[in-house]
């Protein structure tokens, strides 16, 4: 599952994802706000790219018809990990579904979108291969914030 681990500027990975998703973001009028200085992380670059791509695409898909749509991306150091987040002001997720959305082939039916239901399961698997984890904070109608962690130092 994991490829070569190397030290990679996370800002570069995010920039690459945003370049690819730029047309979708522009079409939907979504502003992206990348917070502060992002760390260099020890990771499989392609897999972490997948994580950001899946999380940002989900934010785009589940934005709904939010006025002034925004996706915020950032990172904080927390308990020996870099904790990244992708936060949106979209339709949100009812807390009763927070565990279900990380299971393979599970999708929320609130929005008619294309997808297989493997994106968040993939995100979780990649985070775990990197020694981290993933979680969500959200309420229906109040947007969603997805967090994933990678260790500060790879042991």
Residue, then its C-alpha position, 0 to 999 in steps of 0.5 A: x500500500x505505501x510507496x517511498x516515504x520522503x520529506x515533502x513540503x505539505x504546502x506543495x502537495x496541497x498546491x498541486x491538488x488545488x491546481x488540479x481541482x481549480x476548474x471545479x472550485x472556480x465553477x462552484x465559486x468556492x474560495x480556498x483559504x490555506x492557513x499559515x505555514x504548512x510543515x514538511x512531513x515524512x510521507x508517501x507523497x502520492x498517498x497524501x496527495x490522495x488524502x487531500x484530493x479526496x477531502x477537498x473533492x468531498x468539500x466541493x461535492x457536499x457544499x450544497x448551495x451555500x452562499x459564499x462557499x469556503x474551504x479552509x485548509x490548515x495544520x497544527x501540531x498536536x500530541x506528537x502529530x501534525x494534524x491537518x484539517x480541511x474545513x468547509x461551510x457546506x451541508x454538514x453531516x449528522x453526527x449519527x453518520x460520523x462513523x459510517x462515512x469511513x466505511x467502504x461503499x458508504x455514502x450519504x444520500x443527502x446529495x446526488x453526487x457521483x462517487x463510489x463511497x471509497x474516498x473516506x475509507x481510503x483516506x482512513x487507510x492512508x492515514x493509518x499506514x502513515x501512523x496517523x488517524x482521521x476524524x470528522x467534526x460536523x453537524x447537519x447544516x453547519x459544514x464539516x471539518x475533516x482532520x487527519x494526522x501524520x507523526x511529527x517524527x517517523x519512527 
